[in-house]
Amino acid sequence: MPDQNHQPSEEEITLLLGRSGLTVSPEQLERCRAMVARLEAAARRLRENLKRNDEPAGVFLMRGHNP
């Protein structure tokens, strides 16, 4: 199971940015690091194993379709 409290290190972010061909200032690097941490937290909150009829897919009914 992945570490639920993982905070990306400066080295990890620099490596990923370098692989994408980007060079950033130290201020931009810190902003990227904070953003990655927020994205990882958001991804952990997503439910897994959603079925087709689960929310939000089940919110809107298609015309002519009666479940």
mmCIF file of the N, C-alpha and C atoms, coordinates in Angstrom:
data_MODEL
# 
_entry.id   MODEL 
# 
loop_
_atom_site.group_PDB 
_atom_site.id 
_atom_site.type_symbol 
_atom_site.label_atom_id 
_atom_site.label_alt_id 
_atom_site.label_comp_id 
_atom_site.label_asym_id 
_atom_site.label_entity_id 
_atom_site.label_seq_id 
_atom_site.pdbx_PDB_ins_code 
_atom_site.Cartn_x 
_atom_site.Cartn_y 
_atom_site.Cartn_z 
_atom_site.occupancy 
_atom_site.B_iso_or_equiv 
_atom_site.pdbx_formal_charge 
_atom_site.auth_seq_id 
_atom_site.auth_comp_id 
_atom_site.auth_asym_id 
_atom_site.auth_atom_id 
_atom_site.pdbx_PDB_model_num 
ATOM 1   N N  . MET A 1 1  ? 0.844   -1.177 0.000   1.00 0.00 ? 1  MET A N  1 
ATOM 2   C CA . MET A 1 1  ? 0.000   0.000  0.000   1.00 0.00 ? 1  MET A CA 1 
ATOM 3   C C  . MET A 1 1  ? 0.893   1.244  0.000   1.00 0.00 ? 1  MET A C  1 
ATOM 4   N N  . PRO A 1 2  ? 0.587   2.242  -0.855  1.00 0.00 ? 2  PRO A N  1 
ATOM 5   C CA . PRO A 1 2  ? 1.415   3.424  -0.908  1.00 0.00 ? 2  PRO A CA 1 
ATOM 6   C C  . PRO A 1 2  ? 1.324   4.232  0.378   1.00 0.00 ? 2  PRO A C  1 
ATOM 7   N N  . ASP A 1 3  ? 2.384   4.976  0.648   1.00 0.00 ? 3  ASP A N  1 
ATOM 8   C CA . ASP A 1 3  ? 2.433   5.839  1.824   1.00 0.00 ? 3  ASP A CA 1 
ATOM 9   C C  . ASP A 1 3  ? 1.392   6.944  1.688   1.00 0.00 ? 3  ASP A C  1 
ATOM 10  N N  . GLN A 1 4  ? 0.436   6.993  2.614   1.00 0.00 ? 4  GLN A N  1 
ATOM 11  C CA . GLN A 1 4  ? -0.647  7.972  2.550   1.00 0.00 ? 4  GLN A CA 1 
ATOM 12  C C  . GLN A 1 4  ? -0.186  9.385  2.912   1.00 0.00 ? 4  GLN A C  1 
ATOM 13  N N  . ASN A 1 5  ? 0.971   9.530  3.514   1.00 0.00 ? 5  ASN A N  1 
ATOM 14  C CA . ASN A 1 5  ? 1.462   10.839 3.939   1.00 0.00 ? 5  ASN A CA 1 
ATOM 15  C C  . ASN A 1 5  ? 2.671   11.297 3.134   1.00 0.00 ? 5  ASN A C  1 
ATOM 16  N N  . HIS A 1 6  ? 2.852   10.734 1.962   1.00 0.00 ? 6  HIS A N  1 
ATOM 17  C CA . HIS A 1 6  ? 4.014   11.071 1.150   1.00 0.00 ? 6  HIS A CA 1 
ATOM 18  C C  . HIS A 1 6  ? 4.001   12.536 0.752   1.00 0.00 ? 6  HIS A C  1 
ATOM 19  N N  . GLN A 1 7  ? 5.075   13.217 1.032   1.00 0.00 ? 7  GLN A N  1 
ATOM 20  C CA . GLN A 1 7  ? 5.268   14.587 0.575   1.00 0.00 ? 7  GLN A CA 1 
ATOM 21  C C  . GLN A 1 7  ? 6.426   14.549 -0.409  1.00 0.00 ? 7  GLN A C  1 
ATOM 22  N N  . PRO A 1 8  ? 6.214   14.984 -1.640  1.00 0.00 ? 8  PRO A N  1 
ATOM 23  C CA . PRO A 1 8  ? 7.274   14.904 -2.640  1.00 0.00 ? 8  PRO A CA 1 
ATOM 24  C C  . PRO A 1 8  ? 8.475   15.754 -2.238  1.00 0.00 ? 8  PRO A C  1 
ATOM 25  N N  . SER A 1 9  ? 9.641   15.199 -2.430  1.00 0.00 ? 9  SER A N  1 
ATOM 26  C CA . SER A 1 9  ? 10.854  15.938 -2.097  1.00 0.00 ? 9  SER A CA 1 
ATOM 27  C C  . SER A 1 9  ? 11.211  16.885 -3.238  1.00 0.00 ? 9  SER A C  1 
ATOM 28  N N  . GLU A 1 10 ? 12.065  17.830 -2.924  1.00 0.00 ? 10 GLU A N  1 
ATOM 29  C CA . GLU A 1 10 ? 12.535  18.775 -3.933  1.00 0.00 ? 10 GLU A CA 1 
ATOM 30  C C  . GLU A 1 10 ? 13.228  18.029 -5.066  1.00 0.00 ? 10 GLU A C  1 
ATOM 31  N N  . GLU A 1 11 ? 13.973  16.971 -4.713  1.00 0.00 ? 11 GLU A N  1 
ATOM 32  C CA . GLU A 1 11 ? 14.686  16.189 -5.711  1.00 0.00 ? 11 GLU A CA 1 
ATOM 33  C C  . GLU A 1 11 ? 13.715  15.472 -6.651  1.00 0.00 ? 11 GLU A C  1 
ATOM 34  N N  . GLU A 1 12 ? 12.637  14.917 -6.082  1.00 0.00 ? 12 GLU A N  1 
ATOM 35  C CA . GLU A 1 12 ? 11.647  14.226 -6.913  1.00 0.00 ? 12 GLU A CA 1 
ATOM 36  C C  . GLU A 1 12 ? 10.996  15.181 -7.911  1.00 0.00 ? 12 GLU A C  1 
ATOM 37  N N  . ILE A 1 13 ? 10.613  16.346 -7.428  1.00 0.00 ? 13 ILE A N  1 
ATOM 38  C CA . ILE A 1 13 ? 9.961   17.323 -8.301  1.00 0.00 ? 13 ILE A CA 1 
ATOM 39  C C  . ILE A 1 13 ? 10.935  17.813 -9.359  1.00 0.00 ? 13 ILE A C  1 
ATOM 40  N N  . THR A 1 14 ? 12.165  18.069 -8.968  1.00 0.00 ? 14 THR A N  1 
ATOM 41  C CA . THR A 1 14 ? 13.177  18.525 -9.924  1.00 0.00 ? 14 THR A CA 1 
ATOM 42  C C  . THR A 1 14 ? 13.404  17.466 -11.001 1.00 0.00 ? 14 THR A C  1 
ATOM 43  N N  . LEU A 1 15 ? 13.456  16.200 -10.591 1.00 0.00 ? 15 LEU A N  1 
ATOM 44  C CA . LEU A 1 15 ? 13.635  15.099 -11.540 1.00 0.00 ? 15 LEU A CA 1 
ATOM 45  C C  . LEU A 1 15 ? 12.477  15.044 -12.538 1.00 0.00 ? 15 LEU A C  1 
ATOM 46  N N  . LEU A 1 16 ? 11.250  15.122 -12.035 1.00 0.00 ? 16 LEU A N  1 
ATOM 47  C CA . LEU A 1 16 ? 10.085  15.068 -12.912 1.00 0.00 ? 16 LEU A CA 1 
ATOM 48  C C  . LEU A 1 16 ? 10.039  16.264 -13.861 1.00 0.00 ? 16 LEU A C  1 
ATOM 49  N N  . LEU A 1 17 ? 10.350  17.444 -13.349 1.00 0.00 ? 17 LEU A N  1 
ATOM 50  C CA . LEU A 1 17 ? 10.371  18.632 -14.207 1.00 0.00 ? 17 LEU A CA 1 
ATOM 51  C C  . LEU A 1 17 ? 11.470  18.520 -15.258 1.00 0.00 ? 17 LEU A C  1 
ATOM 52  N N  . GLY A 1 18 ? 12.617  17.993 -14.848 1.00 0.00 ? 18 GLY A N  1 
ATOM 53  C CA . GLY A 1 18 ? 13.716  17.809 -15.789 1.00 0.00 ? 18 GLY A CA 1 
ATOM 54  C C  . GLY A 1 18 ? 13.374  16.839 -16.897 1.00 0.00 ? 18 GLY A C  1 
ATOM 55  N N  . ARG A 1 19 ? 12.680  15.764 -16.549 1.00 0.00 ? 19 ARG A N  1 
ATOM 56  C CA . ARG A 1 19 ? 12.256  14.788 -17.556 1.00 0.00 ? 19 ARG A CA 1 
ATOM 57  C C  . ARG A 1 19 ? 11.309  15.409 -18.578 1.00 0.00 ? 19 ARG A C  1 
ATOM 58  N N  . SER A 1 20 ? 10.535  16.404 -18.125 1.00 0.00 ? 20 SER A N  1 
ATOM 59  C CA . SER A 1 20 ? 9.598   17.053 -19.046 1.00 0.00 ? 20 SER A CA 1 
ATOM 60  C C  . SER A 1 20 ? 10.264  18.187 -19.818 1.00 0.00 ? 20 SER A C  1 
ATOM 61  N N  . GLY A 1 21 ? 11.532  18.465 -19.515 1.00 0.00 ? 21 GLY A N  1 
ATOM 62  C CA . GLY A 1 21 ? 12.259  19.497 -20.241 1.00 0.00 ? 21 GLY A CA 1 
ATOM 63  C C  . GLY A 1 21 ? 12.083  20.899 -19.674 1.00 0.00 ? 21 GLY A C  1 
ATOM 64  N N  . LEU A 1 22 ? 11.530  20.998 -18.459 1.00 0.00 ? 22 LEU A N  1 
ATOM 65  C CA . LEU A 1 22 ? 11.293  22.301 -17.851 1.00 0.00 ? 22 LEU A CA 1 
ATOM 66  C C  . LEU A 1 22 ? 12.403  22.677 -16.884 1.00 0.00 ? 22 LEU A C  1 
ATOM 67  N N  . THR A 1 23 ? 12.728  23.944 -16.864 1.00 0.00 ? 23 THR A N  1 
ATOM 68  C CA . THR A 1 23 ? 13.644  24.503 -15.882 1.00 0.00 ? 23 THR A CA 1 
ATOM 69  C C  . THR A 1 23 ? 12.877  25.587 -15.141 1.00 0.00 ? 23 THR A C  1 
ATOM 70  N N  . VAL A 1 24 ? 12.859  25.511 -13.818 1.00 0.00 ? 24 VAL A N  1 
ATOM 71  C CA . VAL A 1 24 ? 12.073  26.457 -13.031 1.00 0.00 ? 24 VAL A CA 1 
ATOM 72  C C  . VAL A 1 24 ? 12.940  27.131 -11.980 1.00 0.00 ? 24 VAL A C  1 
ATOM 73  N N  . SER A 1 25 ? 12.476  28.285 -11.526 1.00 0.00 ? 25 SER A N  1 
ATOM 74  C CA . SER A 1 25 ? 13.161  29.011 -10.451 1.00 0.00 ? 25 SER A CA 1 
ATOM 75  C C  . SER A 1 25 ? 12.864  28.319 -9.125  1.00 0.00 ? 25 SER A C  1 
ATOM 76  N N  . PRO A 1 26 ? 13.624  28.640 -8.078  1.00 0.00 ? 26 PRO A N  1 
ATOM 77  C CA . PRO A 1 26 ? 13.339  28.041 -6.762  1.00 0.00 ? 26 PRO A CA 1 
ATOM 78  C C  . PRO A 1 26 ? 11.908  28.329 -6.282  1.00 0.00 ? 26 PRO A C  1 
ATOM 79  N N  . GLU A 1 27 ? 11.402  29.513 -6.550  1.00 0.00 ? 27 GLU A N  1 
ATOM 80  C CA . GLU A 1 27 ? 10.027  29.846 -6.156  1.00 0.00 ? 27 GLU A CA 1 
ATOM 81  C C  . GLU A 1 27 ? 9.021   28.973 -6.905  1.00 0.00 ? 27 GLU A C  1 
ATOM 82  N N  . GLN A 1 28 ? 9.240   28.794 -8.205  1.00 0.00 ? 28 GLN A N  1 
ATOM 83  C CA . GLN A 1 28 ? 8.355   27.943 -9.002  1.00 0.00 ? 28 GLN A CA 1 
ATOM 84  C C  . GLN A 1 28 ? 8.449   26.486 -8.559  1.00 0.00 ? 28 GLN A C  1 
ATOM 85  N N  . LEU A 1 29 ? 9.643   26.061 -8.183  1.00 0.00 ? 29 LEU A N  1 
ATOM 86  C CA . LEU A 1 29 ? 9.844   24.697 -7.703  1.00 0.00 ? 29 LEU A CA 1 
ATOM 87  C C  . LEU A 1 29 ? 9.022   24.452 -6.447  1.00 0.00 ? 29 LEU A C  1 
ATOM 88  N N  . GLU A 1 30 ? 9.034   25.397 -5.529  1.00 0.00 ? 30 GLU A N  1 
ATOM 89  C CA . GLU A 1 30 ? 8.258   25.249 -4.298  1.00 0.00 ? 30 GLU A CA 1 
ATOM 90  C C  . GLU A 1 30 ? 6.765   25.221 -4.593  1.00 0.00 ? 30 GLU A C  1 
ATOM 91  N N  . ARG A 1 31 ? 6.327   26.030 -5.532  1.00 0.00 ? 31 ARG A N  1 
ATOM 92  C CA . ARG A 1 31 ? 4.910   26.029 -5.915  1.00 0.00 ? 31 ARG A CA 1 
ATOM 93  C C  . ARG A 1 31 ? 4.524   24.693 -6.547  1.00 0.00 ? 31 ARG A C  1 
ATOM 94  N N  . CYS A 1 32 ? 5.408   24.149 -7.370  1.00 0.00 ? 32 CYS A N  1 
ATOM 95  C CA . CYS A 1 32 ? 5.153   22.840 -7.985  1.00 0.00 ? 32 CYS A CA 1 
ATOM 96  C C  . CYS A 1 32 ? 5.082   21.752 -6.922  1.00 0.00 ? 32 CYS A C  1 
ATOM 97  N N  . ARG A 1 33 ? 5.975   21.818 -5.958  1.00 0.00 ? 33 ARG A N  1 
ATOM 98  C CA . ARG A 1 33 ? 5.991   20.831 -4.881  1.00 0.00 ? 33 ARG A CA 1 
ATOM 99  C C  . ARG A 1 33 ? 4.683   20.880 -4.086  1.00 0.00 ? 33 ARG A C  1 
ATOM 100 N N  . ALA A 1 34 ? 4.223   22.073 -3.780  1.00 0.00 ? 34 ALA A N  1 
ATOM 101 C CA . ALA A 1 34 ? 2.956   22.211 -3.049  1.00 0.00 ? 34 ALA A CA 1 
ATOM 102 C C  . ALA A 1 34 ? 1.789   21.691 -3.877  1.00 0.00 ? 34 ALA A C  1 
ATOM 103 N N  . MET A 1 35 ? 1.818   21.949 -5.172  1.00 0.00 ? 35 MET A N  1 
ATOM 104 C CA . MET A 1 35 ? 0.738   21.495 -6.041  1.00 0.00 ? 35 MET A CA 1 
ATOM 105 C C  . MET A 1 35 ? 0.713   19.972 -6.137  1.00 0.00 ? 35 MET A C  1 
ATOM 106 N N  . VAL A 1 36 ? 1.870   19.365 -6.260  1.00 0.00 ? 36 VAL A N  1 
ATOM 107 C CA . VAL A 1 36 ? 1.925   17.898 -6.336  1.00 0.00 ? 36 VAL A CA 1 
ATOM 108 C C  . VAL A 1 36 ? 1.383   17.290 -5.049  1.00 0.00 ? 36 VAL A C  1 
ATOM 109 N N  . ALA A 1 37 ? 1.725   17.881 -3.913  1.00 0.00 ? 37 ALA A N  1 
ATOM 110 C CA . ALA A 1 37 ? 1.225   17.372 -2.635  1.00 0.00 ? 37 ALA A CA 1 
ATOM 111 C C  . ALA A 1 37 ? -0.300  17.466 -2.584  1.00 0.00 ? 37 ALA A C  1 
ATOM 112 N N  . ARG A 1 38 ? -0.857  18.579 -3.071  1.00 0.00 ? 38 ARG A N  1 
ATOM 113 C CA . ARG A 1 38 ? -2.321  18.729 -3.078  1.00 0.00 ? 38 ARG A CA 1 
ATOM 114 C C  . ARG A 1 38 ? -2.965  17.742 -4.040  1.00 0.00 ? 38 ARG A C  1 
ATOM 115 N N  . LEU A 1 39 ? -2.350  17.524 -5.202  1.00 0.00 ? 39 LEU A N  1 
ATOM 116 C CA . LEU A 1 39 ? -2.902  16.577 -6.169  1.00 0.00 ? 39 LEU A CA 1 
ATOM 117 C C  . LEU A 1 39 ? -2.868  15.150 -5.633  1.00 0.00 ? 39 LEU A C  1 
ATOM 118 N N  . GLU A 1 40 ? -1.789  14.788 -4.958  1.00 0.00 ? 40 GLU A N  1 
ATOM 119 C CA . GLU A 1 40 ? -1.705  13.452 -4.376  1.00 0.00 ? 40 GLU A CA 1 
ATOM 120 C C  . GLU A 1 40 ? -2.768  13.261 -3.303  1.00 0.00 ? 40 GLU A C  1 
ATOM 121 N N  . ALA A 1 41 ? -3.004  14.288 -2.493  1.00 0.00 ? 41 ALA A N  1 
ATOM 122 C CA . ALA A 1 41 ? -4.042  14.207 -1.458  1.00 0.00 ? 41 ALA A CA 1 
ATOM 123 C C  . ALA A 1 41 ? -5.422  14.066 -2.097  1.00 0.00 ? 41 ALA A C  1 
ATOM 124 N N  . ALA A 1 42 ? -5.673  14.818 -3.167  1.00 0.00 ? 42 ALA A N  1 
ATOM 125 C CA . ALA A 1 42 ? -6.963  14.737 -3.860  1.00 0.00 ? 42 ALA A CA 1 
ATOM 126 C C  . ALA A 1 42 ? -7.150  13.351 -4.477  1.00 0.00 ? 42 ALA A C  1 
ATOM 127 N N  . ALA A 1 43 ? -6.095  12.803 -5.047  1.00 0.00 ? 43 ALA A N  1 
ATOM 128 C CA . ALA A 1 43 ? -6.179  11.480 -5.665  1.00 0.00 ? 43 ALA A CA 1 
ATOM 129 C C  . ALA A 1 43 ? -6.491  10.413 -4.619  1.00 0.00 ? 43 ALA A C  1 
ATOM 130 N N  . ARG A 1 44 ? -5.967  10.560 -3.413  1.00 0.00 ? 44 ARG A N  1 
ATOM 131 C CA . ARG A 1 44 ? -6.258  9.596  -2.344  1.00 0.00 ? 44 ARG A CA 1 
ATOM 132 C C  . ARG A 1 44 ? -7.721  9.651  -1.925  1.00 0.00 ? 44 ARG A C  1 
ATOM 133 N N  . ARG A 1 45 ? -8.352  10.824 -2.075  1.00 0.00 ? 45 ARG A N  1 
ATOM 134 C CA . ARG A 1 45 ? -9.748  10.963 -1.670  1.00 0.00 ? 45 ARG A CA 1 
ATOM 135 C C  . ARG A 1 45 ? -10.729 10.384 -2.682  1.00 0.00 ? 45 ARG A C  1 
ATOM 136 N N  . LEU A 1 46 ? -10.275 10.149 -3.906  1.00 0.00 ? 46 LEU A N  1 
ATOM 137 C CA . LEU A 1 46 ? -11.160 9.592  -4.918  1.00 0.00 ? 46 LEU A CA 1 
ATOM 138 C C  . LEU A 1 46 ? -11.538 8.161  -4.550  1.00 0.00 ? 46 LEU A C  1 
ATOM 139 N N  . ARG A 1 47 ? -12.797 7.840  -4.750  1.00 0.00 ? 47 ARG A N  1 
ATOM 140 C CA . ARG A 1 47 ? -13.231 6.477  -4.468  1.00 0.00 ? 47 ARG A CA 1 
ATOM 141 C C  . ARG A 1 47 ? -12.752 5.560  -5.584  1.00 0.00 ? 47 ARG A C  1 
ATOM 142 N N  . GLU A 1 48 ? -12.480 4.337  -5.211  1.00 0.00 ? 48 GLU A N  1 
ATOM 143 C CA . GLU A 1 48 ? -12.071 3.336  -6.182  1.00 0.00 ? 48 GLU A CA 1 
ATOM 144 C C  . GLU A 1 48 ? -13.222 2.382  -6.446  1.00 0.00 ? 48 GLU A C  1 
ATOM 145 N N  . ASN A 1 49 ? -13.113 1.640  -7.502  1.00 0.00 ? 49 ASN A N  1 
ATOM 146 C CA . ASN A 1 49 ? -14.074 0.596  -7.850  1.00 0.00 ? 49 ASN A CA 1 
ATOM 147 C C  . ASN A 1 49 ? -15.489 1.138  -8.044  1.00 0.00 ? 49 ASN A C  1 
ATOM 148 N N  . LEU A 1 50 ? -15.610 2.273  -8.710  1.00 0.00 ? 50 LEU A N  1 
ATOM 149 C CA . LEU A 1 50 ? -16.932 2.817  -8.992  1.00 0.00 ? 50 LEU A CA 1 
ATOM 150 C C  . LEU A 1 50 ? -17.623 1.985  -10.059 1.00 0.00 ? 50 LEU A C  1 
ATOM 151 N N  . LYS A 1 51 ? -18.914 1.774  -9.868  1.00 0.00 ? 51 LYS A N  1 
ATOM 152 C CA . LYS A 1 51 ? -19.717 1.086  -10.870 1.00 0.00 ? 51 LYS A CA 1 
ATOM 153 C C  . LYS A 1 51 ? -20.368 2.122  -11.769 1.00 0.00 ? 51 LYS A C  1 
ATOM 154 N N  . ARG A 1 52 ? -20.839 1.703  -12.915 1.00 0.00 ? 52 ARG A N  1 
ATOM 155 C CA . ARG A 1 52 ? -21.431 2.605  -13.899 1.00 0.00 ? 52 ARG A CA 1 
ATOM 156 C C  . ARG A 1 52 ? -22.595 3.405  -13.302 1.00 0.00 ? 52 ARG A C  1 
ATOM 157 N N  . ASN A 1 53 ? -23.385 2.799  -12.436 1.00 0.00 ? 53 ASN A N  1 
ATOM 158 C CA . ASN A 1 53 ? -24.552 3.471  -11.886 1.00 0.00 ? 53 ASN A CA 1 
ATOM 159 C C  . ASN A 1 53 ? -24.254 4.280  -10.626 1.00 0.00 ? 53 ASN A C  1 
ATOM 160 N N  . ASP A 1 54 ? -23.019 4.272  -10.164 1.00 0.00 ? 54 ASP A N  1 
ATOM 161 C CA . ASP A 1 54 ? -22.650 5.053  -8.989  1.00 0.00 ? 54 ASP A CA 1 
ATOM 162 C C  . ASP A 1 54 ? -22.581 6.529  -9.338  1.00 0.00 ? 54 ASP A C  1 
ATOM 163 N N  . GLU A 1 55 ? -22.635 7.368  -8.321  1.00 0.00 ? 55 GLU A N  1 
ATOM 164 C CA . GLU A 1 55 ? -22.475 8.811  -8.524  1.00 0.00 ? 55 GLU A CA 1 
ATOM 165 C C  . GLU A 1 55 ? -21.072 9.069  -9.034  1.00 0.00 ? 55 GLU A C  1 
ATOM 166 N N  . PRO A 1 56 ? -20.828 10.084 -9.826  1.00 0.00 ? 56 PRO A N  1 
ATOM 167 C CA . PRO A 1 56 ? -21.771 11.015 -10.402 1.00 0.00 ? 56 PRO A CA 1 
ATOM 168 C C  . PRO A 1 56 ? -22.390 10.522 -11.707 1.00 0.00 ? 56 PRO A C  1 
ATOM 169 N N  . ALA A 1 57 ? -21.992 9.366  -12.207 1.00 0.00 ? 57 ALA A N  1 
ATOM 170 C CA . ALA A 1 57 ? -22.528 8.899  -13.487 1.00 0.00 ? 57 ALA A CA 1 
ATOM 171 C C  . ALA A 1 57 ? -24.030 8.675  -13.418 1.00 0.00 ? 57 ALA A C  1 
ATOM 172 N N  . GLY A 1 58 ? -24.559 8.353  -12.238 1.00 0.00 ? 58 GLY A N  1 
ATOM 173 C CA . GLY A 1 58 ? -25.975 8.086  -12.108 1.00 0.00 ? 58 GLY A CA 1 
ATOM 174 C C  . GLY A 1 58 ? -26.826 9.318  -11.859 1.00 0.00 ? 58 GLY A C  1 
ATOM 175 N N  . VAL A 1 59 ? -26.251 10.501 -11.885 1.00 0.00 ? 59 VAL A N  1 
ATOM 176 C CA . VAL A 1 59 ? -26.995 11.722 -11.583 1.00 0.00 ? 59 VAL A CA 1 
ATOM 177 C C  . VAL A 1 59 ? -27.935 12.091 -12.716 1.00 0.00 ? 59 VAL A C  1 
ATOM 178 N N  . PHE A 1 60 ? -27.478 11.975 -13.935 1.00 0.00 ? 60 PHE A N  1 
ATOM 179 C CA . PHE A 1 60 ? -28.272 12.398 -15.081 1.00 0.00 ? 60 PHE A CA 1 
ATOM 180 C C  . PHE A 1 60 ? -28.763 11.177 -15.854 1.00 0.00 ? 60 PHE A C  1 
ATOM 181 N N  . LEU A 1 61 ? -30.056 11.159 -16.101 1.00 0.00 ? 61 LEU A N  1 
ATOM 182 C CA . LEU A 1 61 ? -30.615 10.062 -16.892 1.00 0.00 ? 61 LEU A CA 1 
ATOM 183 C C  . LEU A 1 61 ? -30.607 10.445 -18.361 1.00 0.00 ? 61 LEU A C  1 
ATOM 184 N N  . MET A 1 62 ? -30.270 9.500  -19.211 1.00 0.00 ? 62 MET A N  1 
ATOM 185 C CA . MET A 1 62 ? -30.291 9.741  -20.641 1.00 0.00 ? 62 MET A CA 1 
ATOM 186 C C  . MET A 1 62 ? -31.720 9.608  -21.136 1.00 0.00 ? 62 MET A C  1 
ATOM 187 N N  . ARG A 1 63 ? -32.095 10.387 -22.125 1.00 0.00 ? 63 ARG A N  1 
ATOM 188 C CA . ARG A 1 63 ? -33.436 10.292 -22.691 1.00 0.00 ? 63 ARG A CA 1 
ATOM 189 C C  . ARG A 1 63 ? -33.673 8.893  -23.248 1.00 0.00 ? 63 ARG A C  1 
ATOM 190 N N  . GLY A 1 64 ? -34.854 8.380  -22.984 1.00 0.00 ? 64 GLY A N  1 
ATOM 191 C CA . GLY A 1 64 ? -35.210 7.071  -23.490 1.00 0.00 ? 64 GLY A CA 1 
ATOM 192 C C  . GLY A 1 64 ? -34.569 5.925  -22.746 1.00 0.00 ? 64 GLY A C  1 
ATOM 193 N N  . HIS A 1 65 ? -33.891 6.236  -21.636 1.00 0.00 ? 65 HIS A N  1 
ATOM 194 C CA . HIS A 1 65 ? -33.207 5.194  -20.876 1.00 0.00 ? 65 HIS A CA 1 
ATOM 195 C C  . HIS A 1 65 ? -33.833 5.121  -19.495 1.00 0.00 ? 65 HIS A C  1 
ATOM 196 N N  . ASN A 1 66 ? -34.432 4.014  -19.164 1.00 0.00 ? 66 ASN A N  1 
ATOM 197 C CA . ASN A 1 66 ? -35.018 3.806  -17.849 1.00 0.00 ? 66 ASN A CA 1 
ATOM 198 C C  . ASN A 1 66 ? -34.247 2.702  -17.140 1.00 0.00 ? 66 ASN A C  1 
ATOM 199 N N  . PRO A 1 67 ? -33.470 3.062  -16.120 1.00 0.00 ? 67 PRO A N  1 
ATOM 200 C CA . PRO A 1 67 ? -32.674 2.035  -15.441 1.00 0.00 ? 67 PRO A CA 1 
ATOM 201 C C  . PRO A 1 67 ? -33.515 1.050  -14.672 1.00 0.00 ? 67 PRO A C  1 
# 
